[in-house]
């Protein structure tokens, strides 16, 4: 966002959970207006608690409860510069470690038969919210990237690329709304 030369970028962190990604954007990108959303009131309690630890950047963060884009105000339609999300992406049939099942809400893990239900929804709805040239970044299982890339193309996204995690595995899909 800094390199794009946008004076007051608008960033949205969908399904923020603890708020780590959205709050990091607020701290790192001066003057960014950041919206963090989650359908879970419990998750937003944690995010609000973490918000108190980021100093003055907290004044540029809005917290909204709701499912994906439903949480956002209508005046953001077509005005968002970047959307980030680490949505649920585990298939219902996938094995999950017991410790993960114990601590994570099921709604934060599982996303349908192939694990792509929430990713599909975000890819379908994001173009309406992004400004032309705006960027969507989604974390997912490396095995889902090919299908998600095809879905992104079908919804009109361009500049489709992947990004590796710290272990060197492609884990994030980065796409742009056509200009």
Protein Blocks (a to p, Z undefined) as FASTA:
>chain_A
ZZnopabacdddehklnommmmmmmmmmghiacddddfblklmmmmmmmmmmnojmlmmp
ccdedehjlmpcfklgopafbdcddddfbdfklccdfklmmmpcfklmbgcjnopmmmmm
mmmmmmmmpcghiacdddddfklmmmmmmmmmmnopahiacdddfkopafbdcddddZZ
